Amino acid sequence: PATLSLSLSLSLSLSSPPPPPRRLPPPATAAGRARQEGGRRARPRWGQGARGEGEGKMVSSSSPVVNVYPLANYTFGTKEPKMEKDTSVADRFARMKVNYMKEGMRTSVEAILLVQEHNHPHILLLQIGNTFCKLPGGRLKPGENEIEGLKRKLCSKLAVNSPSFPPNWQVGECVAVWWRPNFETVMYPYCPPHITKPKECKKLFIVHLSEREYFAVPRNLKLLAVPLFELYDNVQRYGPVISTIPQQLSRFQFNMVSS
């Protein structure tokens, strides 16, 4: 099916020293407007918490609160390309096997970055090529702390290469853990009982964004803002890890902060 997520237009090149980033307007596409008016996927109402003064709150007051700011609050630019280490899935698993023999199980961390459009949460995803999307993050070094490792990966993928715009990554709760039993694409939200030596453990963390941030995206990647209703149950497009993020976030109360 055609991708109906919202693409960010990234046109600002950052050099050293960089000029102040230019604010880009939030994306508004015909597909996005059609989605808002009603499409194949109905917009879910769960977890969409306080709006301004709290009207429409539908979750318990004891639920963890996540402040979600408008996409228009954030400034997006570009930086030097960040090339992938592997050119194919087979190459990726071949490299994973080599690393497994040297270091043991692979541990990776990924970030769930939330913004809002039309009072609905959107997730920031990186798109490689025309179809493949992933959360920002990556593999930890042996013995590396999960939080510090995720911050390092976020700086590599999204931070501006300038001391004038220091990133403020506020890593929150771990919301999901996925396991890779073998050197295959299949992952599970549990470790199968017959697997004693899993090949990878992947953890997903909420990363709380400040009201305003500066992002720089490698020129060979695209940054997408994808609504939860587009991700929900869309395994064919986004895979099992990303398509289940709406369920993982359903216990949170979203505070939709106006600009």
NORBEL-V188635 format. One record per pair of residues at least 4 apart in sequence whose ideal C-beta (glycine too) atoms are under 7 Angstrom apart, sorted by the first residue. I is the first residue (numbers start at 1). GAP is how many residues later the second one is. Records with the same first field share a line. If there is no record, write none. Layout:
# NORBEL-V188635
I: GAP  GAP
This chain:
# NORBEL-V188635
1: 236
3: 234
4: 27  31  226
5: 219  220  221  225
6: 21  23  26  111  116  218  219  220
7: 20  215  217
8: 19  68  215  216  217
9: 15  18
10: 66  67  68  207  213
12: 9  10  65  66
13: 64  65
14: 4  63  64  65  146  147  148  202
16: 146
17: 145
18: 142  144
21: 54  56  193
23: 52
24: 51  52
25: 47
26: 45  46  91
27: 5
28: 4  5
30: 4
31: 4
32: 4
33: 4
34: 5
35: 4
36: 82
41: 188  189  191
42: 187
43: 77  186
44: 184  185  188  202
45: 13
46: 12  204
47: 12  202  203  205  207
48: 8  10  72  206
49: 8  10  204  205  206
50: 4  7  203  205
51: 4  5  68  205
52: 206
59: 4  194
63: 188  189  190
64: 109  188  189
65: 188  190
66: 48  140  142  186  188  189
67: 141  188  190
68: 46  47  48  53  186  187  188  189
69: 4  46  47  140  142  188
70: 45  46  189
71: 44  45  46  51  154
72: 187
73: 138  139  186
74: 41  138  139  141
75: 139
76: 139  141  147
77: 83  139
78: 138  139  141
79: 82  137  139
80: 138  139
81: 137  138  139
82: 74  75  136  138  139
83: 137
84: 44
85: 10
86: 5  6  9
87: 4
89: 4  96
90: 4
91: 4
92: 4
93: 4  90
94: 4
95: 4
96: 4  10  87  103
97: 4  86
98: 4
99: 4  7
100: 4  5  6  99
103: 39
105: 93  94  95  96
106: 33  93  94
107: 33  94
108: 29  30  31  32  92  94
109: 28  31  37  40  41  44  94  96
110: 25  26  27  92  94
111: 24  25  26  39  43  94  96
112: 11  23  63  92  93  94  95  133
113: 10  11  23  94  96
114: 7  9  95
115: 7  9  110
116: 4  5  6  140
117: 5  108
119: 137
120: 107  108
121: 107  133
122: 103  104  105
123: 103  108  122
124: 99  101
125: 8  9  10  99  101
126: 7  8  10  31  95  97
127: 5  6  94  95  97
128: 4  93
133: 91  105  109
135: 69  107
136: 17  18  21  22
137: 13  16
138: 15
140: 4  6  9
141: 8
144: 4  5
145: 4
146: 4  57
147: 4  24
148: 4
149: 4
150: 4  21  55
151: 4  18  20
152: 4
153: 4
154: 4  5  13  15
155: 4  12
158: 57  58  59
159: 8  57
160: 5  54  56
161: 55
165: 49
168: 42  45
169: 38
170: 37  38
171: 34  36
172: 33  34  35  36
173: 32  33
174: 29  30  31
175: 29  30  31  73  74
176: 13  28  72
177: 24  26
178: 9  10  11  24  63
179: 8  9  11  12  19  22
180: 7  18  19  20
181: 11  14  17  18
182: 17
183: 16
187: 15  53  54
188: 4
191: 4  7
209: 4
217: 4  6
226: 4  5
228: 4  18
230: 4
231: 7  11  12  14  15
232: 11  14
233: 10
234: 4  9
235: 4  5  8
238: 4  5
239: 4
240: 4
244: 4
245: 4
246: 4
